[in-house]
Amino acid sequence: MSDSEQSDPAGQSTRELAALLATSPEINVVGQVGTERVSVPLPEALRAALQELLTQTVAQRSGTRTSARRQLTTQQAADALGVSRPTVISLLDEFEIPFLLVGRHRRLEPEQLALLRTRLREKRSRQLGVMRELSRQIGEYEANPEDNPLVHNSAR
C-alpha cells in the first residue's frame, strides 16, 4: 500500500468500489437484519447512480475537474432532439460523436448535443433533397410553390 493510500483509506475504498462496479456483472448489498445476514442484489438504476457518484468522487479527490453536472443522458438528448433514445445511440455511432461512458451508460457534453443536432439537420436536409429529386424525376414535384397544392399561400 502506498503512503497516499495509507493516509486516505476512504479514497482507496472509493477507488476499489468504483473498480468493482465497473467490472463485476452483479453486485449484492450485504447487511444484518437482527441476527440474520441478508444479501440483496443492487438494482441497475442504483448501480449506475452509485457508479457516477463514485467516478465524480474519485475525480474530485485526484484533483480532476468533472463536468458531470453539465453532462446529458441519452434520454435527455433524445428529448431535446425529438427522437428516441435508441436513435440517439445509433446517431452517436453513425456520426462518430464522442461521449463519456459511466459504467455502461453514455453521457454527452452540451457541445456534443449541439454537434449531434447539426449533423442530424444536415442528414435530414440531404434526405429531403434526394426525395425532392426523385419526385422531380417522376413528375410529382412542382418547382413553383404556387402550383403546389400542399404549400399554403395566404396571398391567393
Contacts in CASP RR format, 6 or more apart in sequence:
PFRMAT RR
TARGET T0000
AUTHOR 0000-0000-0000
METHOD contacts of the structure
MODEL  1
MSDSEQSDPAGQSTRELAALLATSPEINVVGQVGTERVSVPLPEALRAAL
QELLTQTVAQRSGTRTSARRQLTTQQAADALGVSRPTVISLLDEFEIPFL
LVGRHRRLEPEQLALLRTRLREKRSRQLGVMRELSRQIGEYEANPEDNPL
VHNSAR
1 12 0 8 1.000
5 11 0 8 1.000
5 12 0 8 1.000
8 61 0 8 1.000
11 57 0 8 1.000
11 58 0 8 1.000
11 61 0 8 1.000
14 54 0 8 1.000
14 57 0 8 1.000
14 58 0 8 1.000
14 61 0 8 1.000
15 58 0 8 1.000
17 54 0 8 1.000
18 51 0 8 1.000
18 54 0 8 1.000
18 55 0 8 1.000
18 58 0 8 1.000
20 27 0 8 1.000
21 27 0 8 1.000
21 47 0 8 1.000
21 50 0 8 1.000
21 51 0 8 1.000
21 54 0 8 1.000
21 103 0 8 1.000
22 51 0 8 1.000
22 103 0 8 1.000
26 41 0 8 1.000
26 42 0 8 1.000
27 41 0 8 1.000
27 42 0 8 1.000
27 47 0 8 1.000
28 39 0 8 1.000
28 40 0 8 1.000
28 41 0 8 1.000
28 42 0 8 1.000
29 39 0 8 1.000
29 40 0 8 1.000
29 41 0 8 1.000
29 42 0 8 1.000
30 37 0 8 1.000
30 38 0 8 1.000
30 39 0 8 1.000
30 40 0 8 1.000
31 37 0 8 1.000
31 38 0 8 1.000
31 39 0 8 1.000
32 38 0 8 1.000
42 50 0 8 1.000
48 102 0 8 1.000
48 103 0 8 1.000
48 104 0 8 1.000
48 105 0 8 1.000
51 102 0 8 1.000
51 103 0 8 1.000
52 68 0 8 1.000
52 102 0 8 1.000
52 105 0 8 1.000
55 66 0 8 1.000
55 68 0 8 1.000
55 102 0 8 1.000
56 66 0 8 1.000
56 68 0 8 1.000
59 65 0 8 1.000
59 66 0 8 1.000
60 66 0 8 1.000
67 109 0 8 1.000
68 102 0 8 1.000
68 107 0 8 1.000
70 109 0 8 1.000
70 110 0 8 1.000
71 100 0 8 1.000
71 107 0 8 1.000
71 108 0 8 1.000
71 109 0 8 1.000
72 80 0 8 1.000
72 107 0 8 1.000
72 108 0 8 1.000
72 109 0 8 1.000
72 110 0 8 1.000
72 113 0 8 1.000
73 105 0 8 1.000
73 106 0 8 1.000
73 107 0 8 1.000
73 108 0 8 1.000
74 85 0 8 1.000
74 88 0 8 1.000
74 89 0 8 1.000
74 92 0 8 1.000
74 105 0 8 1.000
74 106 0 8 1.000
74 108 0 8 1.000
75 85 0 8 1.000
77 88 0 8 1.000
77 108 0 8 1.000
77 113 0 8 1.000
77 116 0 8 1.000
78 84 0 8 1.000
78 85 0 8 1.000
78 87 0 8 1.000
78 88 0 8 1.000
80 113 0 8 1.000
80 117 0 8 1.000
81 88 0 8 1.000
81 113 0 8 1.000
81 116 0 8 1.000
81 117 0 8 1.000
81 120 0 8 1.000
83 91 0 8 1.000
83 120 0 8 1.000
88 116 0 8 1.000
89 106 0 8 1.000
91 97 0 8 1.000
91 116 0 8 1.000
91 119 0 8 1.000
91 120 0 8 1.000
92 99 0 8 1.000
92 106 0 8 1.000
92 108 0 8 1.000
92 116 0 8 1.000
95 115 0 8 1.000
95 116 0 8 1.000
95 119 0 8 1.000
97 108 0 8 1.000
97 112 0 8 1.000
97 115 0 8 1.000
97 116 0 8 1.000
97 119 0 8 1.000
98 112 0 8 1.000
99 106 0 8 1.000
99 107 0 8 1.000
99 108 0 8 1.000
99 112 0 8 1.000
100 106 0 8 1.000
100 107 0 8 1.000
100 108 0 8 1.000
100 109 0 8 1.000
101 107 0 8 1.000
108 116 0 8 1.000
132 141 0 8 1.000
135 141 0 8 1.000
136 143 0 8 1.000
142 148 0 8 1.000
145 151 0 8 1.000
145 153 0 8 1.000
146 153 0 8 1.000
146 156 0 8 1.000
END
